[in-house]
């Protein structure tokens, strides 16, 4: 079966079912296994007594081994599944769906709105602390809402669009290599002193891997905005996205976040606190509203779901075009 059909079916499966927690309580999630592989190299090749230049080289070698290994695993899996005919087709749909994050992401962000409504500011802070790295105690209610919406936008790009893109381009080898790289970036690619050298290669490669999906996500969000809120919202999403994406410290996260900011007419990003350290950034869509509320999280989820539908629609369109 064509892999675009598998991808379309996986997007639908993930949208409807997501990651059932009762299943993953019994079976280790593949990303957990990826994390264990990354930790294996981290513990052995990133010791404090190793000089920084050697740790930088160690990090490059480690991520190369991990990427090649995950791509070969994907190639082997695809070969095995191809020999199983329709059963392999079904299993590959399930595997691809595991690496998508539509329902799980929407559920976690919806929990922030529920937390605010049911538990007030403390409830919102507790819920948002599960999905963002910033200090929740520094956030007022609009700050909690902005943090949830920013997480939704950023993870739409690297949790939905990017894995779909790399599976569409390179099948299971591309998907598994991307998820390994994305996991490595989240574990060792940040700017803590311990990982400045060892995680440098992972962070740079992750930026490169997310470059096309981040920009594609702006187009998808703009189309999702039109379906959600009309042509004016689409125009705002695209205009603000192109204008303000570069204001974000990440070379990629600004694209979906600026698209969401424009579509929802909200100010996003700006100064925030991580681990007691203030990160100063300009506001994205500085002319937008600053009084974000739980209702804006609801609107962001509508935009997110329509954007996921656009993603699936583009996959279906690509399949039809491939038949012509």
C-alpha positions, -999 to 999 in steps of 0.1 A, spaced: 0 0 0 13 35 -7 28 51 23 7 83 19 -24 61 25 -7 47 57 0 83 68 -35 95 62 -49 65 82 -24 71 110 -34 108 113 -70 97 116 -62 70 141 -41 93 163 -68 120 161 -94 96 174 -75 74 198 -42 91 207 -20 74 232 -42 52 256 -25 56 290 -36 21 301 -17 5 272 15 24 278 14 15 315 20 -21 304 43 -15 274 72 10 272 66 38 247 92 38 219 102 74 228 111 60 263 133 35 246 149 63 225 155 82 257 173 52 272 195 49 242 204 86 244 211 83 282 234 54 275 258 77 255 252 107 278 263 88 309 294 74 293 306 102 269 295 134 287 314 132 320 326 164 336 363 154 334 361 151 296 373 183 278 346 204 261 360 198 226 360 161 231 325 161 245 314 181 214 329 154 192 314 127 214 280 143 210 283 144 172 294 107 171 266 97 195 238 114 176 252 100 143 251 64 157 216 70 171 202 84 138 218 57 117 205 30 141 170 44 142 169 47 104 181 11 100 155 0 125 128 17 105 141 1 73 141 -33 89 106 -28 103 93 -17 69 108 -47 52 92 -71 77 58 -54 76 58 -53 38 60 -91 38 29 -94 60 6 -78 34 -26 -63 49 -15 -72 85 17 -53 80 -2 -24 66 -24 -22 97 6 -25 120 25 2 102 -5 25 106 -4 19 143 34 25 145 31 58 126 2 69 148 23 63 179 47 90 168 20 116 162 6 138 190 -27 153 179 -51 139 206 -26 138 234 -15 174 228 -51 186 226 -60 168 258 -30 182 277 -38 218 266 -75 214 272 -66 203 308 -52 238 314 -85 255 305 -103 230 327 -78 236 355 -84 274 354 -122 269 354 -123 243 382 -93 253 403 -87 289 395 -51 302 390 -35 274 411 -53 248 390 -42 264 358 -6 267 370 -5 230 380 -19 219 346 4 241 325 35 230 345 30 196 329 35 209 293 59 239 296 93 244 312 88 279 325 82 286 362 44 284 367 46 305 399 56 335 379 25 333 356 -8 352 361 -39 338 344 -32 354 310 4 341 313 -9 306 320 -32 308 289 -4 322 267 19 294 278 -6 267 270 -13 283 235 24 287 227 30 250 236 1 240 215 14 260 185 50 249 188 41 212 193 18 213 163 49 218 142 72 193 158 46 168 171 23 166 141 36 184 109 73 173 112 68 136 119 41 135 91 65 154 68 94 130 74 73 99 71 59 113 38 95 119 26 113 89 39 89 64 53 96 46 86 134 53 85 127 90 82 101 90 109 121 70 135 153 91 128 133 123 132 118 112 165 152 100 178 166 134 169 137 153 184 140 133 216 177 139 218 172 176 214 147 177 243 171 157 265 205 170 257 200 199 232 192 227 257 217 253 270 225 240 304 262 240 310 264 202 310 250 200 275 264 230 257 291 209 241 277 174 241 242 184 229 254 210 203 251 186 173 217 173 184 204 209 188 217 220 154 205 189 136 171 192 152 168 229 140 177 217 105 152 188 106 124 211 118 131 239 93 107 227 65 79 216 88 80 249 108 74 270 77 49 245 63 31 247 96 24 285 90 6 277 58 -14 250 74 -23 271 104 -34 299 80 -57 275 62 -69 262 95 -76 298 106 -98 304 75 -118 272 83 -120 281 120 -127 318 120 -128 331 84 -107 349 58 -97 378 81 -81 354 106 -63 336 78 -48 369 66 -37 378 101 -22 344 107 -1 345 75 9 382 78 19 380 115 36 347 109 58 360 81 65 393 100 71 381 135 85 345 132 120 358 135 113 374 169 114 341 186 147 328 199 141 295 181 147 295 143 115 273 139 91 278 168 83 313 159 65 302 127 36 283 142 34 305 173 32 337 152 5 320 130 -15 312 161 -9 347 175 -22 363 144 -52 340 140 -63 345 176 -53 382 177 -32 375 208 2 386 220 24 356 226 60 349 237 77 379 254 97 378 287 93 346 308 112 328 336 128 293 333 144 279 364 147 313 380 163 329 349 145 356 330 145 351 292 138 384 275 121 382 241 100 406 222 63 400 220 50 382 189 20 401 175 26 430 199 -5 448 187 -27 418 197 -47 413 229 -29 406 261 -58 395 282 -57 358 272 -83 336 290 -95 300 291 -118 309 263 -88 317 241 -74 283 249 -107 268 236 -103 289 204 -67 278 200 -79 242 203 -104 248 175 -77 262 154 -54 233 162 -80 207 153 -88 224 120 -51 227 113 -47 189 119 -76 184 95 -58 205 69 -27 184 74 -46 152 67 -62 168 37 -29 178 22 -17 142 26 -48 130 8 -42 156 -19 -6 145 -23 -18 109 -27 -43 119 -54 -17 139 -72 7 110 -71 -18 89 -90 -21 113 -119 
